[in-house]
Amino acid sequence: MHDLTKGKPIKVILLFTIPLVVGSIFQLFYNFADSMIVGHTLGEQSFAAVGATGSIVFFILGFAQGLTGGFSVILAQRYGAKDNTDIKRSFITGLTLSLAIGLVLSLIALTFLGNLLELMQTPPELIDQSKQFLTAIFGGSLATILYNYLSNSIRALGDSRTPLYALIVAVILNVILDFVFILNFKLGVFGAGVATIIAQVLSVLFLIWHIKKKVPLLQLSKNDWHLVTKEECQKHLQLGLPMGFQASIIAIGTMTLQYALNQLGTEAIAAQAIASRTDQLAMLPMINLGQAISTFTAQNYGAKAYRRIFDGVKKTVALSVIWSLLFVVILLLGNRFFSSLFLPNGSESIYQMAFSYYVINGVCYWILAILFVLRGFIQGLGKSFAPTLAGIMELIMRVVVALIGLHYFGFTGVAAANPAAWIGSVAILIPTTYIVTKQLKGFIANEKKS
């Protein structure tokens, strides 16, 4: 555990972020492993089939991730306030809600995954393999949801290293099992999904073991279940549900983007699958800085250390923007290298479409860098309305630009939907940041008077 209310703000933010970045690299590799191994061993069509499932997975599991992220904000605020009883109360309430909602989501996903694929106009030649992969992923999604909740809870207490260790173990196992299930057992894309879930289960077991051994604040007994009350559930759902819906709203936009790409055929789907995974690499430090500033803000808000929050947010925005500018230069200079990582024998037209995506999205990464930090800051204060509104704006911009772009410009027009969505979101977050900053300054002024 690490107290983020002490020490130089930018230093503690960086120390907290570094394990997150390393963990995200492994998480990225964790996601890349399926795609790379499928692309190298099963070919272009199987690769496209897995790629076509990304937005659906994000739609279902993204909700759960946002939900557990909201629960952890409350936990971090209570940790900052040093209220040990309420820390345990928050943890067990969030755990109960995560398991219940996760089970419902899994059942819904498995029931309607075929309908979702058809609704998105997935090419007929990809549907069977896409359905196989999704069946494995959603069949074990409760493990994924539990991993996210436990990781978020441990990070809320300032420990960003332990989830990293769990992830490293899972990644190594995932890669090994991918080869075993795909090459030895000939299970195809279903085997890739099963490998991912088994690895996720192990990471959950590791986190449970760690809590039992080293985190007394989160250790539970039979007598603790009385802490789960109607009032506590309502309080957690008031923040968790909007953050979950926010993720799903963004996912709907991503699904619309996938729908538009599906109209362009398998090559366009493969190009976007390549480019979107490179996008993930670009976003990695930005996302992590956003997560770090959310936990930093929550702990310091609980401790009423408002000036520290201002200092941390300003410097984190600067760091995130600098990264975004550096990465786009690397990406454009090494575009063929990035593309060939996933599909070494792809056609020239696939590589050209991927490059156009890199250019259109890459020059706008700095906007995305600001988006993640401001959203994390606002969420860390326990405010969910503005980030949800920003998510709705993302949805509107992404859908409108994707559909209009598809009609007039083809793949290039669809690729422009992401930058448009980022601009729409930031247009909400910037004025909201100004408003909440004034509120915090008011708290500081009142403390001086008293």
Secondary structure, DSSP 8 states (H G I E B T S, - for coil): ---TTSS-HHHHHHHHHHHHHHHHHHHHHHHHHHHHHHHHHT-HHHHHHHHTTHHHHHHHHHHHHHHHHHHHHHHHHHHHTT-HHHHHHHHHHHHHHHHHHHHHHHHHHHHHHHHHHHHTT--HHHHHHHHHHHHHHHHTHHHHHHHHHHHHHHHHTT--SHHHHHHHHHHHHHHHHHHIIIIIS--HHHHHHHHHHHHHHHHHHHHHHHHHHH-GGG---GGGGGG--HHHHHHHHHHHHHHHHHHHHHHHHHHHHHHHHHTT-HHHHHHHHHHHHHHHHHHHHHHHHHHHHHHHHHHHHHTT-HHHHHHHHHHHHHHHHHHHHHHHHHHHHTHHHHHHHH-TT--HHHHHHHHHHHHHHHTTHHHHHHHHHHHHHHHHTT--HHHHHHHHHHHHHHHHHHHHHHHHHTHHHHHTHHHHHHHHHHHHHHHHHHHHHHHHHHHHHHHHH-
